[in-house]
Amino acid sequence: MAATAKATTKAGRKGRSARPRAVRDARKALPSGKASAKHIEVVVEEARRAGLLEGDRTEHVSFRAPKALLEAAQRETGITSPTELGILALATLAQPDPAAEYLKKSYGVLGKGHKLEI
């Protein structure tokens, strides 16, 4: 199954949304309890703000994946395009986890008024 993708993130193109296809696909209707369209939109927007979605799509990534994994990811996100699903996956991996960053920064630090009860 070959997937080709056009750059759909540039605003101002006639008939094109400024949102990446992954976000538009996810908004179509996700089953309840699945990854929310809002979550997907936030991930893609953070990648855009970090400059990770700028420029042309010039890099080619190709790999084999178990069919069950691909189908589960498609069900979870509502995204059917393997290309857009891959972009979402890479955007997710490229962004630091804010909770993990906070825990790293605050490791071993208690408030000034904090007393340990022994």
N, C-alpha and C positions, 0 to 999 in steps of 0.2 A: 504494500500500500504506500504509494508515493505521496508525499504531502508537500505542496508548495505554498508559500505564504508571501503575501504582499505586505510591504510596510504599511501598517494601518494606524500607526501612532501619530502621524503628522496631522495636526489640526489644519483646517483650511482647505483640504481637498474636497472637491465637490462630491457630495453623497457619502462621504466617509466620516466616521465618528472620530473624535480625538482619543477615545478609549481604545486600548488594544483589543484585538479580537477575543483574547482569553477572558477579558472582563465582560464583553458583550455576550459571549457564549454562556458564561456562568450565570448571568442575570436571567437567562431564559426560564428557568424553573428548576430549582434543585429540590429534591425530596427533603422533607423535614429531617433534621438530625444529621444532615450531611454538611460538608464544608459550605459555609455561607458565601453568597455572591459578594457580600460586603468584605469578608475576610480576603477573598481573592483580589478584590479591588484595592484593598489596603496594601497587600503584598506588591502588586504591580505598581501602584502609585509610589510606594517607597523606593522601588527599584528605579523608577523614572526620576525621582528627586535626587537619587544618588548618581544619576547620569549613566546608569547601566543599560538603558534602552535607547540611548541616542545613537545616531548613525545608521548606516545601512546594515541589513542582515547579510553579512559577507561570510561568516563562519559556518561551516557545515559540520554538523554533529550527527553521527550515525552509529547506532548500536542495536544489538538484539536484546529484547527483554521478554520475560515470560508473559504469555498472553493474559494470564489471570491477573498479573500485576497491572498491566496496561488497562484492562477492563475495569479493575477496581478503582484505579485513579480516575478513569473517565466517569464512572458512576459517582464517585465522591465529589468531583468538581463540576460535572455537567459539561465539560469540555470534550469535544469529540475529535478535534484536530490533534494529531500527534505532535505537530510542530508547536502549536500553542500550549499544549500540555507540557512539553519540554521547556518552553520559555518560562512558564509558571514555576516549574520545578527548579530551574536554575535561579530564578529570581528569589525563590524561597531560601535556597541554600546560600545565596550570595549576601543575604541580609543578616547582620548579627541579631541574635535573639536579645531583645531589650532586657528581659528578666535575667538572663544569664550574665549580661554585662553588669547589671545592677548588683547581682550577687557577688561577682568577682570584685567589684569596687568596694563593696561594703563588708567583705569577709573579715571577721575579727573585730569589727568596729561596733561599739555600743554607744548609745547616747550618753552625754555627760552625766545625767542624773540617774542612769541605770545602775542598780545595785543587784548583785547576785546574792540570792538567798542560799545559805549553806546550812 
